[in-house]
Every structure is written in C-alpha cells, then in structure tokens.
Amino acid sequence: MKQVMAVVLLYAFVFGKSHSQIPDNHTKSNKDSVPNFMIGNFMDDYGIKYAVSDSIWIQLPKTKYHILKWNTTKQYIIAKNDTANKADKGLYTRIDYMQFQNMEPFKWGFCLTAYDAATDAAAEATAAADRNNPRKGCNGYPFSRMKKTE
C-alpha cells in the first residue's frame, strides 16, 4: 500500500502541475533564457550605473527591481519594486529593452514603460515602448542607452 501511495504522490507531483508552473524560456527568470548582452554592470548615457542579473535589476546605489518574468520574444521584463526603494515601494515595473546597431559604445537600451503599477499583470498590460523610434519611443523620451562598465 505504501508503494502505491508513493507512486500516486509522485505522479501527482510530476504531472499535476499547471502549465503556468512549468518553466517557459520566454517568461521565467532562468539564466538560459536571459539575453547575455543584458547581464553585467552598465552605465547609461546619463551617467547612472546599473547591475543586472537574471533575477535582479539594480539602479545603483540602492534602487532594486526583483525580476519576476523575462519575455525575450517581446523584449520586456516584469519586476517587483523592492520595499526599500525610495519611491514606488512594492509596486510593479515593466522594463522594455532593445539592442542597438552602430551606436558604439552603447549596445542596448531600456525604457521603464511602467514603474508604479499595482500588480504585475497591470505592468505587463502597459503598452510597449516604440522600438521603431528609440529617440522618442519611451513615453515621448529616448530609451536610456547602456554601455558595459566591466
């Protein structure tokens, strides 16, 4: 009887997960799906420094965004603002990003499309930045351009 119960529990564990619990290369924060060009230490064209990993985005010195979801197909991140941030504590942020061509030393840029959404779903539902117009596609402003500092 114990063996049957163990098999039933194992089956329920392995096959009972919903689709949303199964890792998806385009949405979950795992190192295999994160664009390599975005991982590391950076400075934007305003002189602000950042540290970005697969699970956290830090605008130095103290502003942190805990990455909940990477969507590499549509090029955005959904994150929860740290509760110790100076502004928008515990709210949600959508960060749209894009790679650049012929803008050396800037390889990519980002836009805080939403930064004070009440839920992760609300942040994700925010209209995407206009990547066809990176000079004004971030709510009328340019994308912040990023260069590696390592």
N, C-alpha and C positions, 0 to 999 in steps of 0.2 A: 504494500500500500504506500509506503514512504517513497519508493521509487516512482510510482505512478504520479504521486503528488509533485515530486521534484520535476518530472518531465512536463507536467501541466504548467507549473510555475515558470519553467524555463521557456516553454512555448509562448506563454502569455507575455513574458518579458521581451522576447525576441520579435515576435510577430504582432504584438498588441499595441505597438507604438503608432501614433497617428503620423501622417506624412509630415506635419509641422515639427515633429521631434527628430526626424531623420535629417542629418546634415545635408545641405544643398550647397554646392560650390558657389552659387551666386548670392547666397544670402547669409550664411553663417560665418561667424568670425573664426576662420581657421587659416593657418599660415599658407596652405596650398592654394587658397583662392584669393589671397590678398595680392594686389599688384606690387611687385618688387620695387618699382620706382618710387612708391609712396612710403616705404619703410626706412626709418632713419632719422637723422637730425637735419633740420632745414631752417632757412631764413627766408622770409618773404620780401617782396620789393619795398616794404615799409620798414624793414629792419627788425621785425618781430621774429623771435626764434620759436621753433616747434620741435617736439619729439613725437614721432608717430610709430606705433607698433600695430600688430594685428588686433589688439584689444583696447588700446587707449590712445587718445589724441591729446597731447598736452601743448597748450599755448603757454610758453614759459613767461613768468616763473611759476604761476600757480593755477591757471585755468585748465581744468581737466574735463574731457568728454569720454565716457566709457562706451566703447563701440559695441553695439548690440547686433548690428547687421551690416554686411557688405553686399551691395548689389553691383557686381562688376560688369554686368551687361548694360545696365542703365547708368553706371558710373556715379553712385552715391553711397553714402554711409548714413546709418541712423545711429544716434548715440544718446545716452542719458547724461545730462549735465551733472557734474559732481555736486554734492550737497555743500561742499566747502567753497564753491565758486563765489566770487564777489557778486555776480548778477545771475539771474535765471536759474537759481539753485534747484536741482532735482527735476527740471523740465527736460524737454527733448529737443534735439537738434538734427537737422538734415544737412549734410555736407555734400554738395555736388562737386565733382572734380573732373578734370580733363588733362590730357597730355598736350604739350606744345611742340611744334616743329619750328626750327630756325629761330628760336628765342634764347639762345645760349646766354648766360648760364642757366636760365630758367627752363626746367624740364616739364613742369606741370603746374596747375593752378587749382584753386578751390574757391567755393562760394558757400557761405553759411546761408543757405536758402531759407531755412527756418532755424531759430535758435531759442525760441521760448514757447514751443508747442506743449500743450497739456498732456498729450500722450504720444507714444511712439508712432501710432497709426496716423495721428494728425500731422506729425512731422513728415512722415512718408508721403502723405497725400498732398503736401505742398507742391505747387507747380515747379517743375525742374528749371534749373538755370538755362539760359540760352547759350549753348556752346558754339553756335554759329556766329555769335557776336561777343567774344570774350572781353572786349573793352567796355561793354555796357550790359552784358548778359547776366549780371549778378544784381538783380533788382535795381537796374539803372547804373550800377557801378561796375568797375572791372573786376575780373577774377583776381584774387591775390596770387601772384606768381611765386613759385617756390624753387629755391636752389639748395642743393646739398651742402652741408657745412662740415661734414666729416673728413 
